[in-house]
Amino acid sequence: MSTGIDLPAAAPSPAPAVPGGDHRGSPIPTVAMITTRFMELRKRRGLMIAVVGVTVGIPTVFLLIRILLHLIAPKSYGPAGGYTIYTAMSVGVLYVFGFIIAAALGATAGSVDLSEGMFRHLVVTGRSRLALYLARIPAGLAIIMPLVAIGFSIVCAVCVFAAPKTIDYDGVHVPAGLSATGFQNWAEANATTVLCRLPYDGPMPLDVPCGKVVTRGQGGSGSSVVQGPPGTAAPSRPTPAELQAAAAQIARQAYPGYAQTFRTPPTPLMIKTGLWIELETVVGFIVGLGLSSLLGQRTIAVIMMIVLELVLTPIAIRTQIPHLANLQRAVVGIATAHLEPGQLPLAFGGGGQDYRLTESTTVAVCVILGWLLGWTALGAWRMMTRDA
């Protein structure tokens, strides 16, 4: 029977708590988010072809052509491996183009959501924008770093197993790995070659007329050797003992340079070079990611990264501008060049002269960390403040 008094409705029971809570607002990316980003990049077929082609394809094709040419015409084409090929491929190819292709991958990862109109859908999921941005870093590095490692491993393997039997030291073929005594003995056995072709700082210990090869005109054949300047009397011929003593003197001065010339790259050098190239790859990816996120598009970001690597960095690293040395040291390319292993030729040429600005390793590390953290912060800030 109704009493005419309305009783208050029973309060709804609280919804059951989600085990562990809802972590969608956490700024730390989950494994699932990283995996999703990894798959999104990996499914971009054109991008993956470019990345694999630059990091693995270029070194493989180049070395394969050298191997085939050497097998077909060994007298015309030298061995495919060796220390010289190793340095050219490491410093001239993987270091430079690894940075560029990593920057292109990072620029794609930082702008793909905007270019494909998926950014709004990501925002409405409730996930932290910071987590969405940070998830792209391990996802992209998981693609580019193993590929660079594979390309570098191919270079190391070919340069070790297909190396020449001798080394080319200042245009002279010398047996590799000689001790100081062994190098001196070799010099005494090849005294004329040493006296005429190896570098020597100071007056020549012996006056040896090395001669000059003069090719005859079209009516003649072969060549003739002219000993000394024309019209002068031939100098007295040195004795074999004098030639050997002079060659030994030159060998003692030339041995430090010879000891730094390798037939095959040493294992410690290969490890250091691999880590150095991977560092340059990480810098290229993270800076490209932050720049593209800041600009909101990929094309301009890629162009700017190419200009940075191929134009601005060589200018800044090879031209010391008065009163702007500290500003030049802030360029990340100068910092990474400072960390280059000492047994490699200088990046971006230089003709053997060390043109790098004087700076400590601590300063170089701080500059690299500043670029990595700075561009990560800028890219994350732009993503967090961008309108959906």
Secondary structure in CASP SS format (residue, H / E / C, confidence):
PFRMAT SS
TARGET T0000
AUTHOR 0000-0000-0000
METHOD secondary structure of the structure
MODEL  1
M C 1.00
S C 1.00
T C 1.00
G C 1.00
I C 1.00
D C 1.00
L C 1.00
P C 1.00
A C 1.00
A C 1.00
A C 1.00
P C 1.00
S C 1.00
P C 1.00
A C 1.00
P C 1.00
A C 1.00
V C 1.00
P C 1.00
G C 1.00
G C 1.00
D C 1.00
H C 1.00
R C 1.00
G C 1.00
S C 1.00
P C 1.00
I C 1.00
P C 1.00
T C 1.00
V H 1.00
A H 1.00
M H 1.00
I H 1.00
T H 1.00
T H 1.00
R H 1.00
F H 1.00
M H 1.00
E H 1.00
L H 1.00
R H 1.00
K C 1.00
R C 1.00
R H 1.00
G H 1.00
L H 1.00
M H 1.00
I H 1.00
A H 1.00
V H 1.00
V H 1.00
G H 1.00
V H 1.00
T H 1.00
V H 1.00
G H 1.00
I H 1.00
P H 1.00
T H 1.00
V H 1.00
F H 1.00
L H 1.00
L H 1.00
I H 1.00
R H 1.00
I H 1.00
L H 1.00
L H 1.00
H H 1.00
L H 1.00
I H 1.00
A C 1.00
P C 1.00
K C 1.00
S C 1.00
Y C 1.00
G C 1.00
P C 1.00
A C 1.00
G C 1.00
G C 1.00
Y H 1.00
T H 1.00
I H 1.00
Y H 1.00
T H 1.00
A H 1.00
M H 1.00
S H 1.00
V H 1.00
G H 1.00
V H 1.00
L H 1.00
Y H 1.00
V H 1.00
F H 1.00
G H 1.00
F H 1.00
I H 1.00
I H 1.00
A H 1.00
A H 1.00
A H 1.00
L H 1.00
G H 1.00
A H 1.00
T H 1.00
A H 1.00
G H 1.00
S H 1.00
V H 1.00
D H 1.00
L H 1.00
S H 1.00
E C 1.00
G C 1.00
M C 1.00
F H 1.00
R H 1.00
H H 1.00
L H 1.00
V H 1.00
V C 1.00
T C 1.00
G C 1.00
R C 1.00
S C 1.00
R H 1.00
L H 1.00
A H 1.00
L H 1.00
Y H 1.00
L H 1.00
A C 1.00
R H 1.00
I H 1.00
P H 1.00
A H 1.00
G H 1.00
L H 1.00
A H 1.00
I H 1.00
I H 1.00
M H 1.00
P H 1.00
L H 1.00
V H 1.00
A H 1.00
I H 1.00
G H 1.00
F H 1.00
S H 1.00
I H 1.00
V H 1.00
C H 1.00
A H 1.00
V H 1.00
C H 1.00
V H 1.00
F H 1.00
A C 1.00
A C 1.00
P C 1.00
K C 1.00
T E 1.00
I E 1.00
D E 1.00
Y E 1.00
D C 1.00
G C 1.00
V E 1.00
H E 1.00
V E 1.00
P E 1.00
A C 1.00
G C 1.00
L C 1.00
S C 1.00
A H 1.00
T H 1.00
G H 1.00
F H 1.00
Q H 1.00
N H 1.00
W H 1.00
A H 1.00
E H 1.00
A H 1.00
N C 1.00
A H 1.00
T H 1.00
T H 1.00
V H 1.00
L H 1.00
C H 1.00
R H 1.00
L C 1.00
P C 1.00
Y C 1.00
D C 1.00
G C 1.00
P C 1.00
M C 1.00
P C 1.00
L C 1.00
D C 1.00
V C 1.00
P C 1.00
C C 1.00
G C 1.00
K E 1.00
V E 1.00
V E 1.00
T E 1.00
R C 1.00
G C 1.00
Q C 1.00
G C 1.00
G C 1.00
S C 1.00
G C 1.00
S E 1.00
S E 1.00
V E 1.00
V E 1.00
Q C 1.00
G C 1.00
P C 1.00
P C 1.00
G C 1.00
T C 1.00
A C 1.00
A C 1.00
P C 1.00
S C 1.00
R C 1.00
P C 1.00
T C 1.00
P H 1.00
A H 1.00
E H 1.00
L H 1.00
Q H 1.00
A H 1.00
A H 1.00
A H 1.00
A H 1.00
Q H 1.00
I H 1.00
A H 1.00
R H 1.00
Q H 1.00
A H 1.00
Y H 1.00
P H 1.00
G H 1.00
Y H 1.00
A H 1.00
Q C 1.00
T C 1.00
F C 1.00
R C 1.00
T C 1.00
P C 1.00
P C 1.00
T H 1.00
P H 1.00
L H 1.00
M H 1.00
I H 1.00
K H 1.00
T H 1.00
G H 1.00
L H 1.00
W H 1.00
I H 1.00
E H 1.00
L H 1.00
E H 1.00
T H 1.00
V H 1.00
V H 1.00
G H 1.00
F H 1.00
I H 1.00
V H 1.00
G H 1.00
L H 1.00
G H 1.00
L H 1.00
S H 1.00
S H 1.00
L H 1.00
L H 1.00
G C 1.00
Q C 1.00
R C 1.00
T H 1.00
I H 1.00
A H 1.00
V H 1.00
I H 1.00
M H 1.00
M H 1.00
I H 1.00
V H 1.00
L H 1.00
E H 1.00
L H 1.00
V H 1.00
L H 1.00
T H 1.00
P H 1.00
I H 1.00
A H 1.00
I H 1.00
R H 1.00
T C 1.00
Q C 1.00
I C 1.00
P C 1.00
H C 1.00
L C 1.00
A H 1.00
N H 1.00
L H 1.00
Q H 1.00
R H 1.00
A C 1.00
V C 1.00
V H 1.00
G H 1.00
I H 1.00
A H 1.00
T H 1.00
A H 1.00
H H 1.00
L C 1.00
E C 1.00
P C 1.00
G C 1.00
Q C 1.00
L C 1.00
P C 1.00
L C 1.00
A C 1.00
F C 1.00
G C 1.00
G C 1.00
G C 1.00
G C 1.00
Q C 1.00
D C 1.00
Y C 1.00
R C 1.00
L C 1.00
T C 1.00
E C 1.00
S C 1.00
T H 1.00
T H 1.00
V H 1.00
A H 1.00
V H 1.00
C H 1.00
V H 1.00
I H 1.00
L H 1.00
G H 1.00
W H 1.00
L H 1.00
L H 1.00
G H 1.00
W H 1.00
T H 1.00
A H 1.00
L H 1.00
G H 1.00
A H 1.00
W H 1.00
R H 1.00
M H 1.00
M H 1.00
T H 1.00
R C 1.00
D C 1.00
A C 1.00
END
